[in-house]
């Protein structure tokens, strides 16, 4: 008949608890990324309150934000994917850039997104953008 000991059971339980504590943070690692940029006019003046839309090209998930008083926009906590970025502002041609690849834990800095003077019905389209600039 096998013998059971409290001491042996506590050792196994302690080892299991230690494994859970050590491995738990690994599953909680962040894999999301960020897309950011600054919207400017042809004279490099920032454009506040421009409408920025990003779309996950695979899922169709859409997020929207307005640029800040300094023309900046940021979309944190995005899943790694390929995104289309569109910017619109009254009095300017809209801007559209597709094929922007965001990697896990990546920061895709689009830099200055330059809007051209014109009608919103006109669109400047960029085919793709290099990741991690």
N, CA, C and O of each residue as an XYZ file, in Angstrom:
532
protein
N       0.838     -1.167      0.000
C       0.000      0.000      0.000
C       0.895      1.246      0.000
O       1.784      1.360      0.844
N       0.666      2.216     -0.968
C       1.508      3.413     -1.008
C       1.257      4.293      0.209
O       0.158      4.351      0.761
N       2.293      4.952      0.584
C       2.167      5.863      1.732
C       2.024      7.278      1.221
O       2.620      7.666      0.215
N       1.239      8.018      1.923
C       0.971      9.416      1.570
C       1.562     10.278      2.660
O       1.417      9.993      3.849
N       2.240     11.351      2.234
C       2.802     12.228      3.264
C       2.422     13.661      2.963
O       2.380     14.079      1.806
N       2.154     14.387      3.988
C       1.817     15.810      3.841
C       3.020     16.555      3.286
O       2.872     17.456      2.460
N       4.179     16.190      3.725
C       5.405     16.855      3.300
C       5.592     16.723      1.780
O       5.931     17.704      1.118
N       5.378     15.537      1.226
C       5.507     15.327     -0.216
C       4.450     16.083     -0.993
O       4.746     16.646     -2.047
N       3.234     16.110     -0.500
C       2.154     16.822     -1.171
C       2.392     18.321     -1.179
O       2.098     18.992     -2.168
N       2.922     18.850     -0.087
C       3.227     20.283     -0.034
C       4.332     20.645     -1.011
O       4.317     21.732     -1.589
N       5.275     19.763     -1.200
C       6.355     20.009     -2.165
C       5.820     20.101     -3.585
O       6.205     20.993     -4.340
N       4.938     19.187     -3.947
C       4.331     19.194     -5.282
C       3.469     20.443     -5.457
O       3.512     21.096     -6.500
N       2.695     20.765     -4.439
C       1.840     21.950     -4.489
C       2.680     23.221     -4.603
O       2.322     24.127     -5.355
N       3.765     23.301     -3.884
C       4.652     24.467     -3.941
C       5.271     24.612     -5.323
O       5.358     25.720     -5.852
N       5.699     23.510     -5.909
C       6.290     23.551     -7.246
C       5.260     24.022     -8.277
O       5.584     24.808     -9.166
N       4.023     23.541     -8.156
C       2.959     23.956     -9.062
C       2.674     25.450     -8.921
O       2.546     26.152     -9.924
N       2.574     25.941     -7.689
C       2.303     27.360     -7.440
C       3.424     28.223     -7.999
O       3.161     29.276     -8.581
N       4.666     27.793     -7.831
C       5.808     28.540     -8.356
C       5.754     28.600     -9.881
O       6.024     29.647    -10.470
N       5.410     27.492    -10.516
C       5.305     27.463    -11.977
C       4.233     28.418    -12.467
O       4.434     29.112    -13.464
N       3.105     28.465    -11.790
C       2.020     29.376    -12.170
C       2.482     30.820    -12.029
O       2.224     31.634    -12.916
N       3.145     31.150    -10.955
C       3.605     32.519    -10.732
C       4.655     32.941    -11.740
O       4.680     34.097    -12.162
N       5.517     32.026    -12.129
C       6.572     32.349    -13.090
C       6.014     32.443    -14.507
O       6.415     33.333    -15.258
N       5.112     31.564    -14.890
C       4.605     31.525    -16.258
C       3.454     32.486    -16.522
O       3.222     32.850    -17.675
N       2.737     32.901    -15.505
C       1.580     33.786    -15.697
C       1.945     35.088    -16.401
O       1.225     35.487    -17.316
N       3.034     35.776    -16.023
C       3.354     37.023    -16.729
C       3.671     36.817    -18.198
O       3.475     37.736    -18.993
N       4.156     35.641    -18.590
C       4.468     35.400    -19.990
C       3.229     35.456    -20.866
O       3.297     35.930    -21.999
N       2.107     34.983    -20.365
C       0.892     35.004    -21.163
C       0.273     36.393    -21.220
O      -0.600     36.645    -22.050
N       0.710     37.292    -20.353
C       0.144     38.634    -20.308
C       0.979     39.646    -21.085
O       0.717     40.846    -21.005
N       1.978     39.187    -21.834
C       2.816     40.111    -22.579
C       1.995     40.831    -23.643
O       1.087     40.257    -24.244
N       2.329     42.081    -23.859
C       1.622     42.903    -24.827
C       2.074     42.556    -26.236
O       3.271     42.433    -26.497
N       1.135     42.399    -27.130
C       1.465     42.148    -28.529
C       0.854     43.210    -29.432
O       0.920     43.098    -30.656
N       0.265     44.229    -28.840
C      -0.354     45.280    -29.641
C       0.688     46.316    -30.046
O       1.795     46.348    -29.509
N       0.316     47.148    -30.988
C       1.209     48.190    -31.464
C       0.492     49.522    -31.556
O      -0.667     49.656    -31.161
N       1.208     50.509    -32.089
C       0.713     51.886    -32.156
C       0.963     52.461    -33.542
O       2.009     52.224    -34.146
N      -0.007     53.218    -34.036
C       0.167     54.003    -35.260
C       0.016     55.472    -34.874
O      -0.944     55.853    -34.203
N       0.978     56.297    -35.308
C       0.964     57.713    -34.940
C       1.470     58.564    -36.104
O       2.140     58.072    -37.012
N       1.134     59.839    -36.053
C       1.609     60.774    -37.064
C       1.179     62.182    -36.750
O       0.544     62.441    -35.727
N       1.532     63.095    -37.640
C       1.180     64.508    -37.506
C       0.625     64.983    -38.842
O       1.230     64.747    -39.888
N      -0.518     65.647    -38.810
C      -1.137     66.152    -40.033
C      -0.721     67.609    -40.227
O      -0.875     68.440    -39.332
N      -0.185     67.899    -41.430
C       0.298     69.243    -41.745
C      -0.235     69.683    -43.102
O      -0.688     68.866    -43.903
N      -0.172     70.996    -43.347
C      -0.574     71.549    -44.640
C       0.674     71.698    -45.516
O       1.770     71.359    -45.069
N       0.540     72.193    -46.745
C       1.703     72.308    -47.633
C       2.824     73.206    -47.093
O       3.976     73.059    -47.501
N       2.501     74.127    -46.188
C       3.520     75.015    -45.603
C       4.071     74.465    -44.282
O       4.748     75.187    -43.550
N       3.789     73.201    -43.974
C       4.215     72.533    -42.738
C       3.551     73.068    -41.475
O       4.060     72.854    -40.375
N       2.424     73.758    -41.618
C       1.649     74.170    -40.445
C       0.804     72.978    -40.007
O       0.243     72.270    -40.842
N       0.715     72.758    -38.694
C      -0.081     71.636    -38.199
C      -1.561     71.908    -38.430
O      -1.997     73.059    -38.477
N      -2.322     70.837    -38.573
C      -3.760     70.940    -38.798
C      -4.479     70.276    -37.626
O      -4.564     69.049    -37.559
N      -4.997     71.092    -36.700
C      -5.767     70.510    -35.596
C      -7.166     70.116    -36.060
O      -7.684     70.663    -37.033
N      -7.768     69.167    -35.357
C      -9.151     68.726    -35.581
C      -9.391     68.041    -36.920
O     -10.534     67.948    -37.367
N      -8.321     67.554    -37.574
C      -8.513     66.756    -38.784
C      -9.068     65.395    -38.372
O      -8.746     64.887    -37.298
N      -9.891     64.817    -39.218
C     -10.503     63.513    -38.945
C      -9.596     62.405    -39.467
O      -9.331     62.324    -40.666
N      -9.120     61.546    -38.554
C      -8.238     60.443    -38.930
C      -8.983     59.133    -38.698
O      -9.554     58.912    -37.630
N      -8.970     58.277    -39.700
C      -9.620     56.968    -39.620
C      -8.601     55.907    -39.981
O      -7.891     56.030    -40.979
N      -8.532     54.851    -39.157
C      -7.704     53.711    -39.526
C      -8.603     52.494    -39.636
O      -9.539     52.317    -38.856
N      -8.300     51.660    -40.620
C      -9.095     50.463    -40.870
C      -8.176     49.258    -40.975
O      -7.220     49.261    -41.750
N      -8.472     48.223    -40.190
C      -7.759     46.954    -40.298
C      -8.201     46.331    -41.611
O      -9.378     46.012    -41.780
N      -7.273     46.154    -42.540
C      -7.632     45.690    -43.877
C      -8.158     44.256    -43.890
O      -8.904     43.889    -44.798
N      -7.786     43.441    -42.904
C      -8.242     42.050    -42.868
C      -9.618     41.905    -42.227
O     -10.438     41.111    -42.686
N      -9.871     42.672    -41.164
C     -11.125     42.494    -40.413
C     -12.155     43.580    -40.674
O     -13.337     43.391    -40.387
N     -11.724     44.713    -41.215
C     -12.641     45.829    -41.428
C     -12.875     46.656    -40.172
O     -13.673     47.593    -40.193
N     -12.188     46.323    -39.066
C     -12.324     47.091    -37.822
C     -11.863     48.522    -38.068
O     -10.793     48.750    -38.632
N     -12.686     49.493    -37.637
C     -12.417     50.914    -37.886
C     -12.268     51.650    -36.563
O     -13.030     51.428    -35.622
N     -11.271     52.531    -36.506
C     -11.108     53.435    -35.362
C     -10.935     54.845    -35.892
O     -10.342     55.070    -36.947
N     -11.477     55.801    -35.120
C     -11.434     57.207    -35.544
C     -10.907     58.081    -34.417
O     -11.099     57.784    -33.238
N     -10.239     59.165    -34.800
C      -9.765     60.156    -33.831
C      -9.572     61.476    -34.559
O      -9.397     61.511    -35.777
N      -9.607     62.557    -33.797
C      -9.288     63.882    -34.332
C      -7.862     64.223    -33.941
O      -7.385     63.805    -32.886
N      -7.179     64.981    -34.792
C      -5.835     65.409    -34.430
C      -5.914     66.415    -33.281
O      -6.914     67.114    -33.115
N      -4.846     66.473    -32.497
C      -4.770     67.380    -31.359
C      -4.483     68.801    -31.840
O      -4.374     69.049    -33.041
N      -4.362     69.721    -30.903
C      -4.037     71.118    -31.232
C      -2.685     71.220    -31.926
O      -2.422     72.197    -32.627
N      -1.833     70.231    -31.741
C      -0.517     70.223    -32.391
C      -0.501     69.343    -33.640
O       0.569     69.033    -34.164
N      -1.682     68.937    -34.121
C      -1.794     68.163    -35.349
C      -1.485     66.682    -35.211
O      -1.470     65.958    -36.206
N      -1.239     66.225    -33.996
C      -0.847     64.836    -33.776
C      -2.050     63.907    -33.660
O      -3.129     64.312    -33.227
N      -1.840     62.655    -34.056
C      -2.818     61.598    -33.805
C      -2.059     60.352    -33.370
O      -0.912     60.136    -33.763
N      -2.715     59.544    -32.557
C      -2.114     58.294    -32.094
C      -3.228     57.274    -31.872
O      -4.277     57.578    -31.304
N      -2.966     56.073    -32.332
C      -3.879     54.952    -32.138
C      -3.100     53.860    -31.407
O      -2.381     53.085    -32.039
N      -3.236     53.792    -30.077
C      -2.527     52.760    -29.316
C      -3.324     51.459    -29.275
O      -4.487     51.416    -29.675
N      -2.695     50.425    -28.798
C      -3.339     49.128    -28.541
C      -4.007     48.525    -29.770
O      -5.124     48.013    -29.692
N      -3.319     48.589    -30.895
C      -3.834     47.995    -32.127
C      -3.260     46.596    -32.307
O      -2.097     46.347    -31.988
N      -4.078     45.690    -32.816
C      -3.593     44.353    -33.122
C      -2.643     44.413    -34.308
O      -2.830     45.232    -35.208
N      -1.634     43.562    -34.323
C      -0.749     43.512    -35.489
C      -1.568     43.169    -36.731
O      -2.310     42.187    -36.742
N      -1.431     43.973    -37.756
C      -2.206     43.769    -38.989
C      -1.745     44.798    -40.012
O      -0.826     45.579    -39.765
N      -2.401     44.778    -41.158
C      -2.169     45.787    -42.194
C      -3.329     46.773    -42.131
O      -4.495     46.378    -42.109
N      -2.991     48.067    -42.102
C      -3.996     49.110    -41.902
C      -4.020     50.110    -43.048
O      -3.008     50.367    -43.699
N      -5.216     50.669    -43.277
C      -5.389     51.809    -44.159
C      -5.626     53.027    -43.268
O      -6.432     52.982    -42.340
N      -4.915     54.110    -43.562
C      -5.054     55.358    -42.808
C      -5.650     56.394    -43.741
O      -5.163     56.601    -44.852
N      -6.712     57.042    -43.277
C      -7.342     58.088    -44.070
C      -7.476     59.345    -43.222
O      -7.843     59.276    -42.049
N      -7.173     60.509    -43.828
C      -7.264     61.795    -43.128
C      -8.108     62.738    -43.963
O      -7.927     62.857    -45.174
N      -9.056     63.420    -43.277
C      -9.924     64.383    -43.956
C     -10.023     65.664    -43.152
O     -10.052     65.650    -41.922
N     -10.075     66.771    -43.878
C     -10.252     68.084    -43.259
C     -10.848     69.010    -44.305
O     -10.404     69.030    -45.453
N     -11.854     69.774    -43.909
C     -12.498     70.712    -44.836
C     -11.455     71.650    -45.437
O     -10.585     72.160    -44.730
N     -11.550     71.871    -46.747
C     -10.629     72.761    -47.446
C      -9.381     72.059    -47.967
O      -8.534     72.686    -48.601
N      -9.263     70.741    -47.698
C      -8.096     69.976    -48.136
C      -8.542     68.705    -48.850
O      -9.628     68.182    -48.599
N      -7.683     68.219    -49.746
C      -7.928     66.919    -50.359
C      -7.750     65.863    -49.275
O      -6.885     65.995    -48.409
N      -8.566     64.823    -49.323
C      -8.389     63.757    -48.340
C      -7.145     62.952    -48.692
O      -6.715     62.907    -49.845
N      -6.582     62.322    -47.673
C      -5.359     61.536    -47.802
C      -5.693     60.092    -47.453
O      -6.408     59.832    -46.485
N      -5.174     59.156    -48.240
C      -5.420     57.744    -47.962
C      -4.143     56.956    -48.227
O      -3.544     57.059    -49.297
N      -3.736     56.163    -47.227
C      -2.551     55.325    -47.351
C      -2.911     53.913    -46.920
O      -3.335     53.697    -45.785
N      -2.744     52.948    -47.820
C      -3.056     51.562    -47.480
C      -1.776     50.735    -47.464
O      -0.729     51.165    -47.948
N      -1.886     49.537    -46.894
C      -0.732     48.651    -46.842
C       0.247     48.971    -45.729
O       1.418     48.605    -45.816
N      -0.209     49.649    -44.682
C       0.650     49.997    -43.543
C       0.706     48.809    -42.588
O      -0.282     48.508    -41.917
N       1.843     48.137    -42.520
C       1.984     46.909    -41.732
C       2.455     47.256    -40.323
O       3.509     47.864    -40.133
N       1.649     46.853    -39.338
C       1.974     47.040    -37.927
C       2.366     45.694    -37.339
O       1.594     44.737    -37.390
N       3.567     45.626    -36.782
C       4.067     44.385    -36.198
C       3.744     44.327    -34.706
O       3.427     45.355    -34.106
N       3.819     43.142    -34.100
C       3.580     43.052    -32.650
C       4.556     43.947    -31.887
O       5.752     43.954    -32.181
N       4.060     44.686    -30.927
C       4.841     45.624    -30.121
C       5.476     46.729    -30.960
O       6.385     47.416    -30.495
N       4.999     46.905    -32.200
C       5.585     47.888    -33.092
C       4.974     49.271    -32.930
O       3.860     49.427    -32.430
N       5.732     50.264    -33.364
C       5.248     51.638    -33.417
C       5.448     52.100    -34.848
O       6.573     52.322    -35.297
N       4.344     52.240    -35.547
C       4.387     52.683    -36.936
C       4.240     54.198    -36.942
O       3.144     54.731    -36.765
N       5.358     54.879    -37.147
C       5.356     56.340    -37.157
C       5.213     56.806    -38.603
O       6.127     56.643    -39.411
N       4.068     57.380    -38.915
C       3.808     57.833    -40.282
C       4.476     59.161    -40.582
O       4.533     59.582    -41.738
N       4.984     59.828    -39.547
C       5.631     61.122    -39.752
C       4.603     62.177    -40.097
O       3.476     62.154    -39.603
N       5.015     63.117    -40.965
C       4.098     64.170    -41.388
C       3.193     63.667    -42.509
O       3.664     63.249    -43.567
N       1.905     63.715    -42.263
C       0.908     63.414    -43.291
C       0.507     64.764    -43.871
O      -0.176     65.553    -43.218
N       0.935     65.020    -45.094
C       0.755     66.334    -45.708
C      -0.525     66.366    -46.541
O      -0.676     65.613    -47.503
N      -1.444     67.254    -46.150
C      -2.676     67.436    -46.909
C      -2.481     68.558    -47.919
O      -1.855     69.576    -47.625
N      -3.022     68.357    -49.100
C      -2.961     69.380    -50.143
C      -4.253     70.179    -50.133
O      -5.327     69.645    -49.856
N      -4.135     71.454    -50.436
C      -5.307     72.320    -50.497
C      -6.198     71.838    -51.632
O      -5.722     71.517    -52.721
N      -7.497     71.793    -51.360
C      -8.448     71.348    -52.376
C      -9.748     70.932    -51.726
O     -10.019     71.267    -50.573
N     -10.528     70.218    -52.459
C     -11.841     69.769    -52.007
C     -11.716     68.399    -51.344
O     -10.872     67.592    -51.737
N     -12.553     68.134    -50.339
C     -12.547     66.846    -49.657
C     -12.889     65.719    -50.617
O     -12.542     64.567    -50.357
N     -13.559     66.021    -51.715
C     -13.932     64.974    -52.660
C     -12.719     64.458    -53.440
O     -12.784     63.392    -54.053
N     -11.605     65.216    -53.417
C     -10.377     64.755    -54.057
C      -9.579     63.970    -53.027
O      -9.544     64.342    -51.854
N      -8.935     62.883    -53.457
C      -8.172     62.051    -52.538
C      -6.761     61.835    -53.047
O      -6.557     61.489    -54.211
N      -5.793     62.037    -52.178
C      -4.407     61.677    -52.469
C      -4.220     60.282    -51.879
O      -4.431     60.085    -50.683
N      -3.826     59.311    -52.707
C      -3.709     57.943    -52.244
C      -2.266     57.464    -52.317
O      -1.597     57.621    -53.338
N      -1.793     56.873    -51.214
C      -0.461     56.289    -51.148
C      -0.637     54.785    -51.122
O      -1.426     54.270    -50.329
N       0.087     54.066    -51.980
C      -0.122     52.622    -52.107
C       0.308     51.841    -50.884
O      -0.432     50.957    -50.452
N       1.457     52.118    -50.306
C       1.906     51.382    -49.121
C       2.900     52.226    -48.354
O       3.409     53.236    -48.842
N       3.161     51.779    -47.132
C       4.045     52.524    -46.247
C       4.947     51.534    -45.537
O       4.480     50.478    -45.111
N       6.231     51.848    -45.399
C       7.153     50.974    -44.692
C       6.845     50.972    -43.213
O       6.553     52.022    -42.641
N       6.905     49.816    -42.587
C       6.654     49.689    -41.146
C       7.877     50.126    -40.365
O       9.003     50.067    -40.858
N       7.640     50.563    -39.142
C       8.687     50.855    -38.161
C       9.659     51.925    -38.639
O      10.871     51.713    -38.603
N       9.151     53.066    -39.085
C      10.038     54.152    -39.487
C      10.518     54.907    -38.309
O      11.279     55.863    -38.457
